[in-house]
Amino acid sequence: MADLTEDELLAEVLPLLAGPRRDRLGPGDDAAILESAGAIVATTDTMVRGRDWRDDWSSPEDVAAKVLIANLADVAAMGAVPTSILCTLVLDPQTPVDWVLRFARGLGEQCRRYAVSVAGGDLSSAPAGVAMVTIAAFGELPGDPVLRSGARPGHVLAVTGPLGRSGVGLALLEGASAGGPVGGELPAAGVAHHLRPSSPLGQGPIAAAAGASAMLDVSDGLSRDAARLARASGVVLRIDGSALAPDLNWAETYLPRDLARACVLNGGEEHSLLATFPNAASVPAYWRVLGRVETVPDGANPQVFLDERPLAEAGWDHFHPAR
Amino acid sequence: MADLTEDELLAEVLPLLAGPRRDRLGPGDDAAILESAGAIVATTDTMVRGRDWRDDWSSPEDVAAKVLIANLADVAAMGAVPTSILCTLVLDPQTPVDWVLRFARGLGEQCRRYAVSVAGGDLSSAPAGVAMVTIAAFGELPGDPVLRSGARPGHVLAVTGPLGRSGVGLALLEGASAGGPVGGELPAAGVAHHLRPSSPLGQGPIAAAAGASAMLDVSDGLSRDAARLARASGVVLRIDGSALAPDLNWAETYLPRDLARACVLNGGEEHSLLATFPNAASVPAYWRVLGRVETVPDGANPQVFLDERPLAEAGWDHFHPAR
């Protein structure tokens, strides 16, 4: 990358990001202009090499797909439709130009797939060895936003998308690289969701239209994210353990039972959508009921139960990565 | 920072960022909601420790003020009024909590000063020794945006704000830390604009209303940014050397003539606004005329002249920081 100037590199990168022209003005000026009808949903999420990805596991295209979906899932979890992004790359000048171009090509492909445009961004240099990608994503709200705080006793808790797939993939990759219990070739289906998570983005606005009372995406693990929803709403969430059987069964095809269970309950970077609905009849197709919303007993705090037992928060914490 | 969980740290940081509630929803949900009347201006800019700031020169409050103004100047340079930001911190977990809290307090103060709200953000961990701050900033357009591409032959080139102040500050700091030509105590006025640049934000919309045909902010140096405007508009810009006398005189009170001249022509992080106007009568108060817009001669390229000589682009390039 040190062979090119910033402007020369941008001249190579920008054509790779061309997409649907939703915005009045794309990259190249001081700022982008996002069209909107009343309100814009905005979020941002960052990935750092060595913390959020490893170059020996993730291709530049994987990194692009993963940081994009993490952002778009946050937009969908508000009940919104993603429309555009800004992308910031902060890279060691010794980063191969090929890495940057593959990242940009991958990002462009994924953005076209989701009908999202790259409205702008920033390119900056990092200390030796450092690579960091930040996306800010924007979306349109077809109706009212769905916050985390609207769950009420009597409502139904439901999820769309799997639980624990990304965690299983990470455990398989870590096991393999530690020479651990997973021998031989890595099962592609087991690691796929970790390297390139998908998210049922279209279900966000569908849930909103169906009357979802609260919603978020599972980015730091079911136990931690469900607890956030419980606290924001001031309620108890009670998860029916039997509802997790499909996820546990899938995880146990790859991992020992205890580890499989930990992946389903605490695995992050899943980007499935977790929501509450006023009643079972309002839960849309492609969602499955996980449990119910209850009143916080006198003297107790909002929290999550798995059947009769409190579910400890054990998901991802950026500053305490031990799981 | 490693003594707190992410949620605990956020609980300390968020109250420091409280500001005008322009947005329907602030930090704490999956995404923020930005109110808008038709279109939102969006930009993003990053600062990395060791590249964009040094901890021995810049306090956490300085870093917050500097990255904020770099973003708000981009918004103003479109002719827009800044309204809100998202802020991303990517920090080594060993970063002192005090640094984070001082950064947040400084950012909150500056945001209130500019009537901008912190709508959300992200907190992530970095490899040892790394600290990085990204802001995405948003603004409202009172009228049509002012792009870089609208300068036409016959228009007048003007600037509001100084040129070279940040460059002089950097040269003084570098000279002092190299035991160089600057001895004794550093002149506070000389380094102030480098550590905490200001930007005439309000002049962005004023220039737009006055009919500015093109505009940008001087973030990478006059020679480089003027060349960008020239290329985007397909014109020649001719700067009158005598118009730079006030900047040169100020710079020469601190530095030898050659270095002073390089600071005025090439110094970055200045965040003054550079614009073209249809004629001298339309240049608003607090702007000074720097030169004029001319036709590109047949067979030549868009470029910038200083009096009769081409002005070489020598400003900041992230991947070739030598000046």
Interface residues (C-beta under 8 A of the other chain):
Chain A: M1 A2 L4 T5 E6 D7 L9 R24 L25 G28 D29 D30 A31 A32 I33 L34 E35 S36 A37 G38 A39 I40 V41 A42 T43 T44 D45 T46 M47 V48 G50 R51 D52 A73 D74 V75 A77 M78 A80 L86 T88 V90 P93 A119 G120 G121 D122 L123 S124 S125 A126 P127 G129 V130 M132 T134 A136 A137 F138 G139 L141 P145 L147 R148 S149 M215 L216 D217 A232 D317 H318 F319 H320 P321
Chain B: M1 A2 L4 T5 E6 D7 L9 R24 L25 G28 D29 D30 A31 A32 I33 L34 E35 S36 G38 A39 I40 V41 A42 T43 T44 D45 T46 M47 V48 G50 R51 D52 A73 D74 V75 A77 M78 A80 L86 T88 V90 P93 A119 G120 G121 D122 L123 S124 S125 A126 P127 G129 V130 M132 T134 A136 A137 F138 G139 L141 P145 L147 R148 S149 M215 L216 D217 A232 D317 H318 F319 H320 P321
